[in-house]
């Protein structure tokens, strides 16, 4: 075997080994985060571990923050709670204060208005299903109420303050909520929610 061929084979083995190690590390970290989410959900909800189910919310997961929907497998119509694994390894469960703020700050840079609204809607009890183009029933109710510009809208002021406006729809109570959120560069997230009665 020539030295060139031997060198190429050796290089390929090192490259393959490195890729395996990176994949293994990422998979191990994901499994560890999931295990910590399950453990925290078990403690906070007092559900047996065998009944706790957590699934990754892919549309929100970004920049090292992994979002999970957690529910009780034996309560199919029960609520689905939002949990977040942060880049520093901490888990934001249902009892954590300022959950949305603590997720937005490390992971919201460069994200669009739908992502920001999705995080706040899931973590801060914004009153129902986020009104987006992928929520046809919510859009239908919003249009019946005569609301224009119902989709999430975000602006940044000159000092970096994020101003977010969106709507949610609660199908159980047939209520529309208008939500305004403000997050200054140095300060806490402020959420203002008002109820708009659905026309039906």
C-alpha positions, 0 to 999 in steps of 0.5 A, spaced: 500 500 500 502 506 498 503 512 503 498 516 499 493 511 499 495 509 507 494 517 508 488 517 505 485 511 509 487 514 515 484 521 514 478 518 512 478 514 519 479 520 523 474 524 519 469 518 520 471 517 528 470 525 529 463 525 525 461 519 530 463 522 536 459 529 534 453 525 533 454 521 539 455 527 543 449 531 540 444 525 541 447 524 548 445 531 550 438 530 547 437 524 551 439 527 557 435 534 556 429 529 555 430 525 561 431 532 565 424 534 562 421 528 564 423 528 571 421 535 572 415 534 569 414 528 574 415 532 580 411 538 578 405 534 576 405 528 581 404 524 575 407 517 575 413 517 570 410 511 566 405 516 564 409 522 562 410 523 555 414 529 552 415 531 545 420 536 541 416 542 538 421 542 532 418 549 530 420 553 536 427 549 537 433 553 535 439 556 537 440 551 543 433 552 546 429 545 545 422 546 546 417 540 549 410 539 549 409 535 556 402 531 557 399 525 561 399 519 556 392 517 560 389 524 559 388 524 551 384 530 552 388 533 557 393 539 557 399 539 554 405 543 558 410 547 555 418 546 557 424 548 555 431 546 555 436 552 555 443 552 552 446 552 559 443 545 561 437 548 565 430 546 564 424 551 565 418 547 567 411 550 569 413 553 576 419 557 573 418 564 573 419 569 567 419 563 563 418 566 556 423 571 558 428 566 560 427 563 553 427 569 549 433 572 551 438 567 549 434 564 543 430 569 540 436 573 536 434 573 529 427 569 530 421 572 526 414 574 530 411 567 529 417 564 533 416 570 538 409 569 539 409 562 539 414 562 545 410 567 549 403 563 547 406 556 550 409 559 556 405 565 559 398 562 558 396 567 552 389 564 552 389 559 547 391 557 540 396 562 536 393 565 530 397 564 524 396 562 517 397 554 520 391 555 524 385 555 520 379 555 525 382 561 529 383 565 522 376 564 521 374 566 528 378 572 527 375 574 520 368 573 523 370 578 528 372 583 523 379 584 526 385 586 521 392 584 521 391 578 526 397 575 524 403 576 529 407 583 528 414 585 531 417 591 531 424 593 534 425 600 537 431 604 536 433 602 543 432 595 542 426 594 545 422 588 542 414 590 541 410 584 539 402 584 537 399 577 536 392 574 537 390 567 540 383 563 540 380 559 545 376 554 542 373 552 548 370 558 551 370 561 544 374 567 546 379 571 542 385 574 545 389 580 543 396 580 546 401 585 546 408 584 549 414 588 550 421 586 552 426 591 553 434 590 552 435 591 560 428 589 563 423 584 564 417 582 559 411 585 560 405 582 557 398 585 556 392 581 554 385 583 553 379 579 551 375 580 544 368 576 544 368 572 538 361 573 534 359 566 534 
